[in-house]
């Protein structure tokens, strides 16, 4: 082998990389409120997750939220039923005898998802003033 070919194999190749200009993290994390057609500032969207043990109370709560959001001019997607979470418990009937005698209990947690788009601050205010029944857990996320 000639010495020039051996020298070319041993030398590492030059790798070029392009640097992509990234926006400042402060600029990308702050979102400006959009102006709607009426001139009101709007929030980009709201995602509401409801969960309860009783599905009837959950459906009533979802219908109240949907009515309130539609009155304020938001576009509503839902309620979308999410899978029911079932937790099962097995308990011995007796304390230390009759090990084959057992009871089984379960807790069912029903869940719904509601997406609101093209919302305004009027929508947010009306949702905050809404009185909802107890026993319903509500998670609200702003998109």
C-alpha positions in Angstrom: 0.0 0.0 0.0 1.3 3.4 -0.8 1.9 5.8 2.2 -0.5 8.5 0.8 -3.5 6.1 0.8 -2.7 5.0 4.3 -2.5 8.7 5.5 -5.9 9.4 3.9 -7.5 6.5 5.8 -6.2 7.6 9.2 -7.3 11.2 8.9 -10.8 11.9 10.2 -13.2 13.5 7.8 -14.4 17.0 8.4 -18.0 17.2 9.4 -20.0 20.3 8.9 -23.0 21.2 10.9 -25.6 23.9 10.3 -26.7 26.0 13.2 -30.3 26.7 13.3 -31.4 30.0 14.8 -33.7 29.3 17.7 -36.1 31.8 19.1 -35.6 32.9 22.7 -37.4 30.6 25.1 -39.2 33.6 26.7 -40.6 34.6 23.3 -41.9 31.2 22.4 -43.5 30.5 25.8 -45.6 33.7 25.9 -48.6 33.6 23.7 -50.3 36.7 22.6 -54.1 36.6 22.9 -55.7 36.5 19.4 -58.3 39.1 18.4 -61.6 37.7 17.3 -63.8 39.1 14.6 -65.7 41.2 17.2 -62.4 42.7 18.4 -62.4 40.8 21.7 -59.2 39.1 22.9 -59.5 35.3 22.8 -57.8 32.4 24.4 -56.7 29.7 21.9 -58.5 26.8 23.6 -59.6 25.1 26.7 -59.6 21.4 27.5 -61.9 20.2 30.3 -61.7 16.7 31.8 -64.5 15.6 34.0 -64.5 12.5 36.3 -67.1 11.2 38.7 -68.4 8.0 40.2 -72.0 8.6 39.0 -72.4 8.9 35.3 -75.7 10.7 35.4 -74.3 13.6 37.5 -71.3 13.7 35.1 -73.6 14.0 32.0 -75.6 16.8 33.7 -72.4 18.7 34.5 -71.1 18.2 30.9 -74.4 19.6 29.5 -74.2 22.6 31.8 -70.7 23.4 30.7 -71.6 23.0 27.0 -74.6 25.3 27.3 -72.6 27.9 29.0 -69.8 27.7 26.5 -72.1 27.9 23.5 -73.9 30.9 24.9 -70.6 32.8 25.1 -69.8 32.0 21.5 -67.2 29.2 21.9 -67.0 26.2 19.5 -67.6 23.0 21.5 -66.2 19.5 20.7 -67.6 16.9 23.0 -68.4 15.5 25.4 -66.1 12.7 24.4 -66.5 9.6 26.7 -63.1 8.3 27.9 -62.6 4.8 29.1 -64.1 4.0 32.5 -61.5 3.3 35.1 -62.5 0.2 37.2 -60.7 -0.5 40.5 -61.5 -3.9 42.0 -61.0 -4.9 45.6 -61.2 -8.4 47.1 -61.8 -8.7 50.8 -62.0 -11.7 53.1 -65.5 -12.1 54.7 -64.0 -13.4 57.9 -60.9 -12.3 59.8 -59.0 -15.5 60.2 -61.2 -18.5 59.2 -63.1 -19.4 56.0 -60.4 -18.2 53.6 -62.5 -19.2 50.6 -65.3 -16.8 51.5 -64.5 -13.5 49.9 -66.4 -10.4 48.8 -65.4 -8.3 45.7 -66.1 -4.6 45.4 -65.4 -2.2 42.5 -65.2 1.5 42.0 -66.0 2.8 38.6 -64.7 6.3 37.6 -66.5 7.6 34.6 -64.7 10.3 32.6 -65.6 12.9 29.9 -63.5 15.3 27.8 -64.7 18.6 26.4 -62.7 20.8 24.1 -63.5 24.4 23.6 -62.0 26.4 20.8 -62.3 30.0 19.7 -63.0 31.0 23.3 -63.0 34.5 24.7 -62.5 35.9 28.1 -66.3 36.0 28.5 -66.3 32.2 28.1 -63.7 31.8 30.9 -65.6 34.2 33.2 -68.9 32.4 32.6 -67.3 29.0 33.3 -65.8 30.2 36.5 -69.1 31.5 37.8 -70.9 28.2 37.0 -72.2 26.3 40.0 -71.6 22.6 39.5 -72.7 19.6 41.7 -70.4 18.0 44.2 -68.8 14.7 43.4 -67.5 15.8 40.0 -63.7 16.4 39.6 -62.9 19.0 37.0 -59.5 19.6 35.4 -59.1 22.6 33.1 -56.1 23.2 30.9 -55.5 26.2 28.7 -54.0 25.3 25.3 
